[in-house]
């Protein structure tokens, strides 16, 4: 089973993203914070195809979640798309090896196109 992880603390944003991704034909698992996402992804039998990760999360920022994913051999090359309303410079994100960065509010067509590109590159 192939799935996409959506990590965002705003329920309306999380639900909107998840619904659009489901309609596009993917299974989705959602998480309200990075700690829960890290635990679930780390324990999952099958890794997600990619992770959509909000930068501004409670308990642990999305950038910290990304850093921890990159530290683990099993998730080091997992595609991660950062979602942010903040101004992030390239050094902040490229140093942590984000696969892509999308600005909030996310344009769903752009997001789905990016997912298609990244998932297609995996196969």
SVG drawing of the C-alpha trace seen along z (x, -y; Angstrom):
<svg xmlns="http://www.w3.org/2000/svg" viewBox="-12 -36 35 40">
<polyline fill="none" stroke="black" stroke-width="0.4" points="0.0,0.0 1.5,-3.3 0.6,-6.4 1.4,-10.0 1.9,-11.6 0.4,-15.0 1.7,-16.7 0.0,-20.0 -1.4,-21.3 -4.3,-23.2 -7.2,-20.8 -8.8,-22.6 -5.5,-22.7 -4.7,-19.1 -8.2,-17.9 -8.2,-20.0 -4.8,-18.6 -5.7,-15.1 -8.9,-15.2 -7.2,-16.6 -4.6,-13.9 -7.2,-11.1 -9.2,-12.3 -5.9,-12.1 -5.8,-8.4 -3.4,-8.2 -3.9,-6.8 -3.3,-9.5 -2.4,-9.4 -2.6,-12.7 -0.7,-13.9 -1.2,-17.0 2.4,-17.3 5.9,-16.2 6.4,-13.9 3.4,-11.7 4.5,-11.7 8.1,-10.7 6.9,-7.9 4.4,-6.6 6.7,-6.9 9.5,-5.2 7.3,-2.3 5.5,-1.9 6.0,1.4 6.0,-0.6 7.4,-4.1 5.2,-6.8 5.8,-7.8 6.5,-11.3 5.8,-13.6 4.1,-16.9 5.4,-18.7 4.3,-22.1 7.2,-24.1 5.2,-25.7 4.3,-22.7 3.8,-22.5 6.3,-20.7 8.8,-20.3 9.2,-22.5 8.9,-20.9 12.6,-21.8 13.5,-19.7 11.3,-16.8 13.1,-17.0 16.5,-17.0 15.5,-13.9 14.2,-12.1 17.5,-12.8 19.5,-11.4 17.8,-8.0 19.1,-5.6 15.7,-4.3 14.2,-7.7 17.3,-9.6 16.2,-9.8 12.4,-10.0 11.0,-12.9 9.8,-15.7 7.9,-18.8 7.9,-21.6 4.8,-23.7 5.3,-27.2 3.8,-30.6 7.2,-31.8 10.0,-33.3 12.6,-30.6 15.9,-31.3 17.5,-28.6 20.3,-27.9 17.7,-27.0 16.0,-24.5 18.8,-23.2 21.0,-22.5 18.3,-20.2 17.8,-18.7 14.1,-19.4 13.0,-17.9 10.8,-21.0 9.3,-24.0 5.7,-25.2 4.3,-28.4 1.0,-28.5 -1.7,-28.9 -1.0,-26.0 -2.4,-25.9 -3.8,-22.4 -3.1,-22.0 0.5,-22.9 0.8,-20.6 -0.7,-17.7 1.6,-18.4 4.6,-18.3 3.4,-15.1 3.1,-13.5 6.6,-14.6 8.1,-13.3 6.2,-10.0 6.8,-9.5 10.5,-9.9 10.4,-7.1 9.1,-4.6"/>
</svg>
